[in-house]
Amino acid sequence: MSRALAEPEQTALGRLVARSVTRAGFSGFRLLLSGEDAFGSLAALADNAERTLDLQYYLIRGDASSRALLTRVHSAADRGVRVRMLIDDLNTAGEDGLMLRLAEHANIEVRLYNPLPAGRGSTVTRVLASLTDFARINRRMHNKMMVADNALAIMGGRNLGDAYFVQSDKSNFVDLDVIAAGPVVPVLSQSFDRFWNDPLAYPVEAIAVLPPADKASAALAAPGELPVAAEQSIIANALAREVIAGRLDLVWAPAAVIADTPSKIISEEDPTAEETLADDMNRLMRSATAEVIVLSPYYVPGTRGVGLAEDLQGKGVALRVLTNSLATTDAPVVHIGYSRYREPLLKAGVELYELRPQFDAPPRSGFGSFGSSQASLHSKALIIDRRTLLVGSMNMDPRSDKLNSEIGLVIRSRVLARQLQRFFETVSQRSAWHVTPAADGSGLRWSSGGPEPKTVQTEPEASPLLLFTLKLLAPFAPEEML
């Protein structure tokens, strides 16, 4: 067992935070809208940690961006920083060599959460080999955060990988993280410690299989050439500049951490209110008096969510939702569950938007450049009455509600709420389909904004093969699994 650093104020980052506080008891935040900014900020945490560095992620890709960040983490360990890496084991196929080499360092400990110990060669063979234990392996640790010296943290929706930092030439995520400082950071670390010391967190050496020597060497090679934009994001990163200048330029506001506990993963029954943050989110939405904005890549509200929409409509509260279209989602099967509720949601007065594949953001919007790559929504947030926001790892679907562990920050800041509301307005008006009932009452209508508006009455920009496949799968997609 091990714990987060007990005296963060004795580190340079801890002293930096103390100098930057504008009001006692408040925490400091900055939204990370662009992938490049998020990448540079994570690099800044790794580069400036003195005592401890904790990483907790659902997914770490073995691509150039991840290797570049892990190289910086390795360099931190060379400086004497204690590194703890906790990774959900579902998506680690092919990365055993990389993780084992990292764990060889005396100051780096890697643990795999809720492992699939057999069939390590691929995700498919792992799942097949673990089907007799399906109730356990179906529950995953979905948390995402990095904490340096228990003083500064970055948490939110991003995993580690090229697509999360807008470095893929094929498809990139429109995502959201937040830099956090102040009283909320030790609470984030407490959540990390609960999972790190949980019985389902196994040392990587007990689970991973070392690949042949040539493959292991390749996995541990230098990170390789990063795109120029990523290199520049490290050099010009705002957080890195502020660390050098000795003052953090953050928005200071009251905030609270809401987090699932590891017992949610272990339990074979529906989690209790004490184990899950779903009820906290529900209460937050019901507290609205004027408007609720939802950003969720996977939106499967269920009858409970439709009932919430109806209740909000009855109070005169506008519910506005941005999610993925069938053409942009990276989980088409989940779209089956979402599509079942579109018409009931619209009848309940929901203002519904679906992201388009071609992301059109103004140069000064802060989203970064997607170029010709396809976009997919991965941001997870709520905005309540344009004065309170929730940013974290949770989706609005049954899996986040009942099966996966999640974490979030509730921040009471009009400044940050307005920033996120502008994010929503920009994306929904320029890069999304507005879904409404068809004029004749038969089916739905999708209308696009932007320079060339158009209207269609079938799932826009989705291939006929994908539409046909989902039609076949729809009867066999149980909602509780989505």
C-alpha positions in Angstrom: 0.0 0.0 0.0 1.1 3.6 -0.6 -0.5 7.0 -0.3 -0.3 10.4 -2.0 2.3 12.9 -0.9 1.3 14.1 2.6 3.1 17.5 2.4 2.6 19.0 -1.1 3.3 22.5 0.2 7.0 21.5 0.6 7.4 21.1 -3.2 7.9 23.8 -5.8 4.5 23.1 -7.4 2.9 23.2 -3.9 4.5 26.6 -3.2 3.5 27.8 -6.7 -0.2 27.0 -5.9 0.0 28.7 -2.5 1.3 31.9 -4.2 -1.4 31.8 -6.8 -4.5 31.4 -4.5 -6.8 34.4 -4.7 -9.3 33.3 -2.1 -8.9 30.9 0.8 -10.8 27.6 0.4 -11.3 28.0 -3.3 -9.7 25.8 -5.9 -8.1 26.9 -9.2 -9.1 25.7 -12.7 -8.5 26.1 -16.4 -10.4 24.3 -19.1 -8.3 22.5 -21.7 -10.4 22.6 -24.9 -7.6 21.9 -27.4 -5.8 18.6 -27.6 -2.5 20.3 -28.1 -3.0 22.4 -25.0 -3.9 19.3 -23.0 -0.8 17.4 -24.3 1.5 20.3 -23.4 -0.1 20.7 -20.0 0.4 17.0 -19.2 4.0 17.2 -20.3 4.4 20.3 -18.0 3.2 18.3 -15.0 5.6 15.4 -15.7 8.5 17.9 -16.3 8.0 19.8 -13.1 7.1 17.1 -10.6 9.6 16.8 -7.7 8.3 14.1 -5.4 5.4 12.1 -6.8 3.5 11.6 -10.1 0.3 9.6 -10.2 -1.4 8.5 -13.4 -4.8 6.8 -13.6 -6.3 6.1 -17.0 -8.8 3.8 -18.7 -6.7 3.7 -21.9 -3.1 4.5 -22.9 -2.3 4.0 -26.5 1.2 2.9 -27.5 1.4 5.7 -30.1 3.8 8.7 -30.6 1.9 11.0 -28.2 1.7 8.5 -25.4 5.3 7.4 -25.8 6.4 11.1 -25.7 4.5 11.6 -22.4 5.7 8.4 -20.9 9.3 9.3 -21.8 8.8 12.5 -19.7 7.3 10.3 -16.9 10.4 8.1 -17.1 12.6 11.2 -17.0 10.8 12.3 -13.8 11.6 8.9 -12.3 15.2 9.4 -13.2 15.1 12.6 -11.1 13.9 10.6 -8.1 10.1 11.2 -8.5 8.0 8.3 -7.3 5.7 7.3 -10.2 2.5 5.3 -9.8 0.7 4.3 -13.0 -2.8 2.7 -12.7 -4.3 1.5 -16.0 -7.5 -0.4 -16.6 -6.5 -3.7 -18.2 -9.2 -4.0 -20.9 -7.3 -2.2 -23.6 -3.7 -3.0 -22.8 -3.4 -5.7 -25.5 0.0 -5.3 -27.3 1.4 -3.0 -24.6 2.7 -5.6 -22.1 6.3 -5.0 -23.2 6.1 -1.2 -22.8 4.5 -1.5 -19.3 7.0 -4.1 -18.1 9.9 -2.0 -19.2 8.5 1.1 -17.4 8.0 -1.0 -14.3 11.7 -2.0 -14.4 12.6 1.5 -13.2 13.2 1.5 -9.4 10.9 4.6 -9.1 8.0 3.4 -11.3 5.3 1.1 -10.2 2.6 0.0 -12.7 -0.6 -1.7 -11.7 -3.4 -3.1 -14.0 -6.9 -2.7 -12.7 -9.4 -5.5 -12.9 -7.2 -7.6 -15.1 -8.0 -10.2 -17.8 -5.2 -12.5 -17.0 -5.5 -15.1 -19.8 -5.2 -14.8 -23.6 -3.0 -11.7 -23.3 -2.3 -11.6 -27.1 -5.4 -9.6 -28.0 -8.5 -8.0 -26.5 -10.7 -10.7 -28.2 -8.8 -13.6 -26.7 -8.7 -12.0 -23.3 -12.4 -11.6 -23.3 -13.1 -15.1 -24.6 -10.7 -16.6 -21.9 -12.6 -14.7 -19.2 -16.2 -15.3 -20.1 -16.7 -17.4 -17.1 -16.0 -14.3 -15.0 -18.0 -12.0 -17.3 -19.8 -10.1 -14.4 -16.4 -8.9 -13.2 -14.7 -8.1 -16.5 -17.7 -6.2 -17.7 -17.1 -3.5 -15.1 -14.2 -1.2 -15.9 -12.2 1.7 -14.3 -13.0 4.6 -16.5 -11.3 7.4 -14.5 -8.7 9.7 -16.1 -6.2 11.9 -14.3 -2.6 12.9 -13.7 -1.5 14.4 -10.4 1.9 16.0 -9.7 3.2 16.3 -6.1 -0.4 16.2 -4.9 -0.5 19.9 -5.8 -1.6 20.2 -9.5 -3.8 17.8 -11.4 -5.3 17.4 -14.9 -8.5 15.3 -15.1 -11.5 15.0 -17.4 -12.4 13.0 -20.5 -9.1 12.4 -22.3 -7.2 9.1 -22.3 -3.6 9.2 -23.6 -3.2 8.8 -27.3 -2.8 10.6 -30.6 -6.6 11.0 -31.2 -7.1 12.7 -27.8 -4.4 15.3 -28.6 -5.6 16.0 -32.2 -2.5 14.3 -33.6 -4.1 11.6 -35.8 -4.5 12.1 -39.5 -7.6 10.0 -39.6 -9.9 10.8 -36.7 -9.6 13.0 -33.6 -11.7 13.6 -30.5 -13.4 16.9 -29.6 -12.6 16.5 -25.9 -12.3 18.3 -22.6 -10.0 18.3 -19.5 -9.4 20.7 -16.7 -6.3 21.8 -14.8 -7.0 21.8 -11.0 -5.2 23.3 -8.1 -6.0 23.8 -4.4 -8.2 21.9 -2.0 -9.8 19.6 -4.7 -6.4 18.0 -5.6 -5.9 16.1 -2.4 -9.4 14.8 -2.8 -8.6 13.6 -6.3 -5.5 11.9 -4.8 -7.7 10.2 -2.2 -9.8 8.7 -5.0 -6.6 7.6 -6.8 -5.3 5.9 -3.5 -8.6 4.0 -3.1 -8.2 2.4 -6.5 -4.4 2.0 -6.2 -4.7 0.1 -2.9 -7.8 -1.9 -4.0 -7.5 -5.7 -4.3 -8.3 -5.5 -8.0 -5.2 -3.4 -8.7 -2.5 -6.0 -9.7 1.2 -5.3 -10.2 1.9 -5.5 -13.9 4.6 -8.1 -13.3 1.9 -10.5 -12.0 -0.2 -10.2 -15.1 1.6 -9.1 -18.2 3.5 -11.4 -20.6 6.9 -10.3 -21.9 6.8 -10.4 -25.8 9.8 -11.6 -27.8 13.0 -9.5 -27.3 12.7 -7.7 -30.6 9.1 -6.6 -29.9 10.0 -5.5 -26.4 12.8 -3.4 -27.7 10.5 -1.7 -30.2 7.9 -1.0 -27.6 10.5 0.7 -25.4 12.2 2.7 -28.2 12.4 6.5 -28.2 9.1 8.1 -28.7 9.8 9.0 -32.4 8.9 12.0 -34.4 5.9 14.0 -33.1 4.1 16.3 -35.4 5.3 19.8 -35.3 2.1 21.0 -33.7 2.6 18.7 -30.7 6.3 19.7 -30.3 5.2 23.4 -30.4 2.4 22.7 -27.8 5.1 21.6 -25.3 7.3 24.6 -26.0 4.5 27.2 -25.9 2.3 25.7 -23.3 0.7 28.2 -21.0 1.0 26.0 -17.8 4.7 25.5 -18.5 5.2 29.2 -18.9 3.4 30.0 -15.7 5.5 27.5 -13.7 8.6 29.3 -15.0 7.1 32.7 -14.2 6.0 31.6 -10.7 2.3 32.4 -10.9 -0.7 30.3 -12.1 -3.3 32.1 -14.1 -6.4 30.1 -13.0 -10.0 30.8 -12.3 -10.5 30.3 -8.5 -13.9 29.0 -7.4 -15.7 26.7 -4.9 -15.7 23.1 -6.1 -16.2 19.5 -5.1 -15.1 16.1 -6.3 -17.7 13.5 -7.0 -16.3 10.0 -7.5 -17.3 6.4 -7.7 -15.7 4.0 -5.3 -13.9 0.7 -6.2 -16.8 -1.2 -4.6 -18.9 -0.2 -7.6 -16.6 -2.5 -9.7 -16.5 -5.3 -7.2 -20.3 -5.4 -6.5 -22.3 -7.9 -8.5 -25.5 -5.9 -7.9 -26.6 -2.3 -8.8 -24.3 0.2 -7.0 -25.7 2.1 -4.0 -25.9 5.9 -3.8 -22.7 5.9 -1.7 -20.8 4.0 -4.4 -21.7 6.0 -7.5 -21.9 9.6 -8.7 -25.0 9.1 -10.9 -27.4 10.3 -8.2 -25.2 13.4 -7.7 -25.5 14.2 -11.4 -29.2 13.7 -11.3 -29.6 16.0 -8.3 -27.4 18.6 -10.0 -29.6 18.6 -13.1 -32.8 18.8 -11.1 -31.4 21.8 -9.3 -31.5 23.9 -12.5 -34.0 26.8 -12.7 -33.4 27.9 -16.3 -31.1 25.7 -18.4 -29.2 22.4 -18.5 -26.6 21.7 -21.2 -25.3 18.2 -21.7 -22.2 17.2 -23.6 -21.9 13.4 -23.8 -20.4 11.2 -26.6 -22.7 8.4 -25.6 -26.2 9.5 -24.6 -28.6 6.7 -23.6 -31.0 8.4 -21.2 -33.3 5.5 -20.5 -36.8 6.0 -19.2 -35.3 7.7 -16.1 -33.5 10.2 -18.3 -36.7 10.9 -20.4 -38.6 11.4 -17.2 -36.0 13.9 -16.0 -36.4 15.8 -19.4 -40.1 15.8 -18.9 -39.8 17.1 -15.3 -37.4 19.9 -16.5 -39.8 20.9 -19.3 -42.6 21.1 -16.7 -40.5 23.5 -14.6 -39.7 25.6 -17.7 -36.0 24.5 -17.8 -34.5 24.1 -21.2 -32.5 20.9 -21.7 -29.9 21.1 -24.6 -27.9 18.1 -25.6 -24.8 17.6 -27.8 -23.8 14.1 -28.6 -22.4 12.1 -31.5 -24.2 11.3 -34.8 -24.0 7.8 -36.2 -21.3 9.1 -38.6 -19.1 10.3 -35.8 -19.5 7.9 -32.9 -16.7 5.5 -32.2 -19.2 3.1 -30.6 -22.0 2.5 -33.2 -23.7 -0.1 -31.1 -24.3 2.5 -28.4 -26.0 4.6 -31.0 -28.7 1.9 -31.1 -29.6 2.7 -27.5 -29.5 6.4 -28.1 -31.7 6.3 -31.2 -34.5 4.5 -29.3 -34.9 7.7 -27.2 -34.6 10.5 -29.7 -38.3 10.9 -30.4 -39.4 10.7 -26.7 -36.6 13.3 -25.9 -37.9 15.6 -28.6 -41.4 15.2 -27.3 -40.1 16.2 -23.9 -38.8 19.5 -25.4 -35.1 18.6 -25.6 -33.0 20.6 -28.0 -30.9 17.9 -29.6 -27.6 18.2 -31.6 -25.4 15.6 -33.2 -21.8 16.2 -34.2 -20.8 16.2 -37.9 -17.7 14.4 -39.1 -16.1 17.6 -40.4 -15.3 19.8 -37.5 -15.5 23.5 -38.3 -14.1 25.7 -35.5 -12.9 29.3 -35.8 -9.1 29.7 -35.6 -9.4 31.6 -32.3 -11.9 29.3 -30.7 -9.3 27.4 -28.8 -10.2 23.9 -30.1 -7.1 23.5 -32.2 -7.0 22.5 -35.9 -8.6 19.3 -37.0 -7.6 19.7 -40.6 -9.1 17.0 -42.9 -9.4 14.4 -40.1 -12.8 13.3 -39.0 -14.1 14.5 -35.6 -15.8 12.5 -32.9 -17.2 14.0 -29.7 -15.5 12.7 -26.5 -16.2 15.7 -24.1 -18.2 14.9 -21.0 -19.8 17.8 -19.1 -22.9 19.4 -17.7 -23.6 23.2 -17.5 -26.3 24.2 -15.0 -27.9 27.7 -15.4 -24.6 29.0 -16.9 -23.1 29.2 -13.4 -22.1 25.7 -12.4 -20.3 23.0 -14.5 -19.5 19.4 -14.1 -16.4 18.1 -16.0 -15.2 14.5 -15.7 -15.0 11.0 -17.2 -18.7 10.0 -17.1 -21.0 9.5 -20.0 -24.8 9.8 -19.9 -25.4 6.1 -20.4 -26.2 2.9 -18.4 -22.5 1.8 -18.5 -21.3 4.9 -16.7 -24.3 4.8 -14.4 -24.1 1.1 -13.3 -20.9 -0.6 -14.5 -17.9 1.7 -14.9 -16.2 3.8 -12.2 -16.2 7.5 -12.9 -15.0 10.8 -11.4 -15.9 14.4 -11.9 -15.4 18.0 -10.6 -18.4 20.2 -9.8 -17.2 23.8 -10.2 -19.4 26.8 -9.3 -17.9 29.4 -11.6 -19.8 31.7 -14.0 -16.6 32.4 -15.9 -15.9 28.7 -16.6 -19.5 28.0 -17.2 -19.6 30.7 -19.8 -16.5 29.4 -21.5 -18.0 25.9 -21.7 -21.3 27.3 -22.9 -19.5 29.1 -25.7 -17.9 25.8 -26.6 -21.3 24.2 -26.8 -22.7 27.1 -28.9 -19.8 27.0 -31.3 -19.9 23.3 -31.9 -23.7 23.0 -32.1 -24.1 25.9 -34.5 -21.1 25.3 -36.8 -20.3 21.5 -36.6 -23.5 19.7 -35.7 -26.9 18.5 -37.0 -29.9 19.9 -35.2 -32.4 17.1 -34.8 -36.1 17.9 -34.9 -39.4 16.1 -35.6 -40.2 16.0 -39.4 -42.7 18.7 -40.5 -45.2 16.0 -41.5 -44.8 14.2 -38.2 -43.2 11.1 -39.7 -39.8 10.5 -38.4 -37.0 13.0 -37.8 -35.2 15.8 -39.6 -31.5 16.7 -39.4 -30.6 20.4 -40.2 -27.1 21.7 -40.5 -25.8 25.2 -39.8 -22.6 26.6 -41.1 -21.9 28.2 -44.4 -23.8 25.6 -46.5 -27.0 24.6 -44.5 -29.0 21.6 -45.6 -31.7 19.3 -44.3 -32.0 15.5 -44.6 -34.5 12.9 -43.2 -32.2 9.9 -42.7 -29.2 9.3 -40.5 -26.8 11.8 -42.2 -23.4 10.9 -43.5 -23.6 7.3 -42.4 -22.8 4.6 -44.9 -25.6 2.2 -46.1 -23.6 -0.8 -44.8 -23.4 0.7 -41.3 -27.1 1.5 -41.3 -27.9 -2.0 -42.4 -25.6 -3.6 -39.8 -27.1 -1.6 -36.9 -30.6 -2.5 -38.1 -29.7 -6.2 -37.8 -28.0 -5.7 -34.4 -30.7 -3.5 -32.8 -32.9 -6.4 -31.5 -29.8 -7.9 -29.8 -28.4 -4.8 -28.1 -29.4 -4.9 -24.4 -29.6 -1.4 -23.0 -27.9 -2.2 -19.8 -24.7 -3.1 -21.7 -24.5 0.1 -23.7 
